[in-house]
Amino acid sequence: MSVLLASQLAEGGHTVTIIDADRNHPVADWARRPARLDVLDSITEDTIIGTIEAAGARADYVIVDLEGTANLMQAYAISRADLVIVPSQGSHLAASRQGRP
């Protein structure tokens, strides 16, 4: 999702940096293919805030891709975010409960 969002922004003429802060780096190789994306993938808990701020100084958009577990790196990244998107998988139970408490 991060790469698709970044690619669409880049195609619109914006500069985009993706910070692949997942320790498995699933985005890094895949995201380097679109022409206008800058990918940073050597991110640690100690460097995440500085990396986000430095990327924000040179790019129109900074997208941070995080692993799906709660940790301090997520908290640090979210503290610098204008928007947080949490992908989730739909389920029949969730759909059938819409509109009901």
N, CA, C and O of each residue as an XYZ file, in Angstrom:
404
protein
N       0.818     -1.176      0.000
C       0.000      0.000      0.000
C       0.871      1.251      0.000
O       0.547      2.236     -0.663
N       1.964      1.214      0.734
C       2.864      2.362      0.781
C       3.447      2.680     -0.585
O       3.511      3.842     -0.987
N       3.869      1.653     -1.291
C       4.469      1.850     -2.609
C       3.432      2.362     -3.598
O       3.732      3.239     -4.409
N       2.232      1.835     -3.543
C       1.182      2.300     -4.449
C       0.838      3.765     -4.197
O       0.707      4.542     -5.142
N       0.692      4.141     -2.942
C       0.408      5.528     -2.601
C       1.549      6.435     -3.045
O       1.319      7.479     -3.654
N       2.771      6.035     -2.740
C       3.937      6.833     -3.129
C       4.043      6.961     -4.643
O       4.364      8.033     -5.156
N       3.779      5.881     -5.354
C       3.856      5.903     -6.814
C       2.836      6.863     -7.407
O       3.149      7.600     -8.342
N       1.637      6.862     -6.878
C       0.608      7.770     -7.380
C       0.993      9.229     -7.129
O       0.800     10.082     -7.995
N       1.531      9.510     -5.958
C       1.978     10.874     -5.663
C       3.114     11.289     -6.592
O       3.139     12.417     -7.085
N       4.054     10.375     -6.828
C       5.194     10.667     -7.714
C       4.722     10.893     -9.147
O       5.219     11.785     -9.833
N       3.768     10.091     -9.596
C       3.232     10.270    -10.944
C       2.535     11.618    -11.088
O       2.429     12.151    -12.192
N       2.064     12.164     -9.982
C       1.445     13.483     -9.986
C       2.459     14.613     -9.934
O       2.084     15.783     -9.859
N       3.753     14.268     -9.976
C       4.797     15.273    -10.014
C       5.398     15.645     -8.668
O       6.194     16.580     -8.588
N       5.035     14.938     -7.617
C       5.561     15.227     -6.285
C       6.821     14.428     -6.004
O       7.013     13.339     -6.546
N       7.678     14.975     -5.153
C       8.816     14.197     -4.668
C       8.337     13.403     -3.457
O       7.612     13.919     -2.607
N       8.754     12.142     -3.394
C       8.267     11.238     -2.358
C       9.433     10.449     -1.785
O      10.271      9.938     -2.527
N       9.483     10.353     -0.477
C      10.437      9.481      0.204
C       9.650      8.438      0.975
O       8.712      8.767      1.702
N      10.034      7.182      0.816
C       9.454      6.101      1.615
C      10.508      5.681      2.631
O      11.652      5.400      2.275
N      10.115      5.642      3.886
C      10.982      5.132      4.941
C      10.491      3.733      5.269
O       9.408      3.564      5.829
N      11.281      2.737      4.922
C      10.928      1.342      5.180
C      11.464      0.979      6.553
O      12.600      0.525      6.690
N      10.631      1.185      7.571
C      11.063      0.964      8.947
C      10.693     -0.419      9.464
O      10.838     -0.689     10.656
N      10.224     -1.286      8.601
C       9.978     -2.680      8.959
C      11.327     -3.381      8.960
O      12.069     -3.279      7.983
N      11.654     -4.074     10.006
C      12.993     -4.677     10.086
C      13.236     -5.739      9.012
O      14.384     -6.112      8.768
N      12.180     -6.227      8.372
C      12.335     -7.166      7.263
C      12.520     -6.472      5.921
O      12.867     -7.121      4.935
N      12.294     -5.165      5.869
C      12.459     -4.327      4.673
C      11.725     -4.863      3.442
O      12.335     -5.012      2.383
N      10.435     -5.153      3.562
C       9.714     -5.689      2.408
C       9.491     -4.678      1.295
O       9.266     -5.064      0.148
N       9.549     -3.405      1.611
C       9.253     -2.366      0.627
C      10.493     -1.930     -0.147
O      10.382     -1.514     -1.301
N      11.646     -2.017      0.455
C      12.854     -1.392     -0.091
C      13.157     -1.776     -1.539
O      13.294     -0.888     -2.380
N      13.264     -3.038     -1.851
C      13.595     -3.434     -3.220
C      12.454     -3.146     -4.186
O      12.685     -2.682     -5.303
N      11.249     -3.413     -3.770
C      10.090     -3.231     -4.642
C       9.868     -1.758     -4.962
O       9.531     -1.415     -6.095
N      10.051     -0.899     -3.991
C       9.746      0.521     -4.165
C      10.799      1.267     -4.972
O      10.523      2.372     -5.439
N      11.953      0.731     -5.150
C      12.995      1.430     -5.909
C      12.701      1.435     -7.402
O      13.328      2.193     -8.143
N      11.784      0.630     -7.855
C      11.491      0.547     -9.291
C      10.852      1.819     -9.846
O      11.292      2.281    -10.899
N       9.827      2.423     -9.197
C       9.288      3.669     -9.743
C      10.354      4.768     -9.718
O      11.152      4.852     -8.783
N      10.355      5.588    -10.735
C      11.445      6.523    -10.966
C      11.651      7.577     -9.884
O      12.799      7.879     -9.558
N      10.612      8.141     -9.323
C      10.777      9.315     -8.485
C      10.719      9.016     -6.993
O      10.515      9.936     -6.201
N      10.890      7.776     -6.585
C      10.809      7.436     -5.167
C      12.191      7.285     -4.560
O      13.055      6.604     -5.112
N      12.388      7.918     -3.435
C      13.610      7.790     -2.654
C      13.261      6.841     -1.505
O      12.298      7.083     -0.777
N      14.035      5.765     -1.338
C      13.734      4.778     -0.301
C      14.874      4.743      0.715
O      16.039      4.598      0.345
N      14.534      4.876      1.980
C      15.493      4.780      3.073
C      15.150      3.537      3.869
O      13.999      3.350      4.262
N      16.157      2.669      4.116
C      15.819      1.404      4.771
C      16.756      0.973      5.881
O      16.700     -0.183      6.301
N      17.603      1.841      6.367
C      18.469      1.491      7.500
C      18.025      2.301      8.713
O      18.786      3.100      9.259
N      16.789      2.080      9.117
C      16.152      2.890     10.150
C      16.113      2.103     11.457
O      15.840      0.903     11.472
N      16.392      2.803     12.546
C      16.304      2.195     13.873
C      15.410      3.057     14.750
O      15.014      4.159     14.370
N      15.107      2.542     15.912
C      14.329      3.298     16.888
C      15.013      4.629     17.211
O      14.348      5.645     17.410
N      16.334      4.613     17.260
C      17.091      5.817     17.598
C      17.149      6.841     16.470
O      17.380      8.023     16.725
N      16.943      6.405     15.215
C      17.092      7.321     14.087
C      15.788      7.699     13.394
O      15.793      8.555     12.510
N      14.677      7.084     13.775
C      13.426      7.275     13.033
C      12.971      8.734     13.015
O      12.593      9.235     11.956
N      12.995      9.422     14.139
C      12.509     10.802     14.179
C      13.383     11.715     13.324
O      12.862     12.505     12.537
N      14.692     11.617     13.466
C      15.598     12.430     12.659
C      15.470     12.125     11.174
O      15.559     13.025     10.339
N      15.264     10.858     10.849
C      15.103     10.461      9.447
C      13.826     11.051      8.859
O      13.834     11.545      7.731
N      12.746     11.004      9.602
C      11.482     11.583      9.133
C      11.636     13.091      8.932
O      11.202     13.629      7.913
N      12.243     13.761      9.886
C      12.396     15.211      9.782
C      13.306     15.602      8.626
O      13.015     16.562      7.914
N      14.403     14.876      8.427
C      15.310     15.181      7.310
C      14.632     14.917      5.971
O      14.779     15.705      5.036
N      13.894     13.820      5.871
C      13.187     13.503      4.626
C      12.120     14.554      4.340
O      11.917     14.936      3.187
N      11.450     15.016      5.367
C      10.414     16.027      5.205
C      10.952     17.361      4.714
O      10.230     18.136      4.088
N      12.222     17.627      5.000
C      12.838     18.874      4.550
C      13.125     18.863      3.054
O      13.265     19.925      2.447
N      13.215     17.677      2.447
C      13.577     17.620      1.026
C      12.521     16.992      0.122
O      12.668     17.026     -1.099
N      11.467     16.424      0.685
C      10.441     15.771     -0.137
C       9.079     16.386      0.139
O       8.811     16.871      1.238
N       8.227     16.357     -0.872
C       6.859     16.840     -0.693
C       6.081     15.928      0.249
O       5.279     16.393      1.059
N       6.328     14.622      0.132
C       5.639     13.628      0.960
C       6.646     12.639      1.511
O       7.597     12.252      0.832
N       6.420     12.233      2.767
C       7.211     11.181      3.401
C       6.230     10.108      3.864
O       5.304     10.382      4.628
N       6.446      8.902      3.396
C       5.601      7.774      3.779
C       6.462      6.813      4.582
O       7.522      6.382      4.128
N       5.998      6.486      5.772
C       6.735      5.576      6.645
C       5.996      4.249      6.669
O       4.837      4.186      7.080
N       6.660      3.196      6.233
C       6.092      1.851      6.256
C       6.646      1.147      7.487
O       7.858      0.969      7.609
N       5.766      0.747      8.399
C       6.172      0.122      9.661
C       5.709     -1.321      9.714
O       4.772     -1.713      9.019
N       6.378     -2.108     10.548
C       5.936     -3.483     10.731
C       4.647     -3.499     11.544
O       4.313     -2.520     12.212
N       3.941     -4.593     11.486
C       2.621     -4.683     12.100
C       2.604     -5.076     13.557
O       1.694     -5.785     13.987
N       3.572     -4.642     14.325
C       3.569     -4.915     15.756
C       3.760     -3.606     16.511
O       4.441     -2.699     16.031
N       3.167     -3.511     17.677
C       3.295     -2.300     18.482
C       4.706     -2.219     19.063
O       5.186     -3.157     19.700
N       5.357     -1.084     18.832
C       6.681     -0.862     19.396
C       6.960      0.632     19.454
O       6.154      1.433     18.981
N       8.084      1.010     20.025
C       8.412      2.423     20.156
C       8.621      3.103     18.813
O       8.305      4.284     18.668
N       9.150      2.377     17.819
C       9.358      2.990     16.517
C       8.019      3.451     15.942
O       7.939      4.530     15.356
N       6.978      2.652     16.102
C       5.655      3.066     15.634
C       5.195      4.323     16.363
O       4.688      5.255     15.738
N       5.367      4.350     17.665
C       4.948      5.517     18.443
C       5.709      6.764     17.995
O       5.118      7.836     17.862
N       7.005      6.630     17.764
C       7.802      7.781     17.312
C       7.338      8.255     15.938
O       7.192      9.458     15.720
N       7.105      7.336     15.017
C       6.682      7.699     13.666
C       5.299      8.352     13.698
O       5.079      9.368     13.039
N       4.386      7.784     14.445
C       3.036      8.344     14.535
C       3.060      9.740     15.144
O       2.250     10.594     14.785
N       3.994      9.969     16.070
C       4.077     11.301     16.695
C       4.453     12.383     15.692
O       4.221     13.563     15.954
N       5.025     12.014     14.555
C       5.428     12.973     13.517
C       4.469     12.990     12.325
O       4.691     13.726     11.363
N       3.412     12.189     12.383
C       2.532     12.001     11.223
C       1.422     13.039     11.141
O       0.880     13.485     12.152
N       1.101     13.410      9.899
C      -0.097     14.200      9.628
C      -1.286     13.278      9.384
O      -2.434     13.660      9.611
N      -1.008     12.074      8.926
C      -2.046     11.097      8.603
C      -1.486      9.709      8.879
O      -0.337      9.421      8.545
N      -2.296      8.850      9.487
C      -1.911      7.467      9.749
C      -2.936      6.564      9.066
O      -4.139      6.697      9.285
N      -2.445      5.649      8.239
C      -3.310      4.676      7.576
C      -2.961      3.301      8.121
O      -1.807      2.875      8.064
N      -3.956      2.616      8.647
C      -3.754      1.286      9.206
C      -4.509      0.298      8.333
O      -5.737      0.224      8.397
N      -3.782     -0.465      7.513
C      -4.483     -1.434      6.672
C      -5.045     -2.564      7.531
O      -4.437     -2.992      8.512
N      -6.202     -3.021      7.137
C      -6.788     -4.146      7.851
C      -7.492     -5.039      6.842
O      -7.847     -4.612      5.743
N      -7.677     -6.245      7.228
C      -8.330     -7.205      6.356
C      -9.800     -7.282      6.753
O     -10.125     -7.474      7.925
N     -10.674     -7.133      5.786
C     -12.097     -7.200      6.060
C     -12.529     -8.605      6.444
O     -11.893     -9.591      6.073
N     -13.602     -8.677      7.181
C     -14.141     -9.991      7.543
C     -15.673     -9.939      7.474
O     -16.278     -8.871      7.565
N     -16.264    -11.086      7.316
C     -17.721    -11.169      7.278
C     -18.300    -10.655      8.592
O     -19.309     -9.949      8.578
N     -17.690    -10.990      9.720
C     -18.188    -10.564     11.023
C     -18.188     -9.042     11.125
O     -19.172     -8.457     11.578
N     -17.106     -8.396     10.714
C     -17.037     -6.933     10.780
C     -18.091     -6.304      9.876
O     -18.740     -5.333     10.265
N     -18.266     -6.843      8.684
C     -19.247     -6.298      7.746
C     -20.670     -6.478      8.257
O     -21.501     -5.588      8.080
N     -20.963     -7.593      8.878
C     -22.321     -7.865      9.347
C     -22.658     -7.049     10.597
O     -23.833     -6.924     10.943
N     -21.666     -6.500     11.275
C     -21.894     -5.732     12.504
C     -21.967     -4.226     12.224
O     -22.171     -3.450     13.157
N     -21.807     -3.796     10.978
C     -21.824     -2.362     10.673
C     -23.121     -1.733     11.124
O     -24.207     -2.267     10.896
N     -22.990     -0.591     11.768
C     -24.157      0.133     12.228
C     -24.722     -0.367     13.536
O     -25.673      0.213     14.061
N     -24.150     -1.443     14.078
C     -24.625     -1.984     15.355
C     -23.491     -1.911     16.372
O     -22.332     -2.136     16.023
N     -23.806     -1.605     17.600
C     -22.768     -1.546     18.651
C     -22.207     -2.899     18.986
O     -21.332     -3.009     19.845
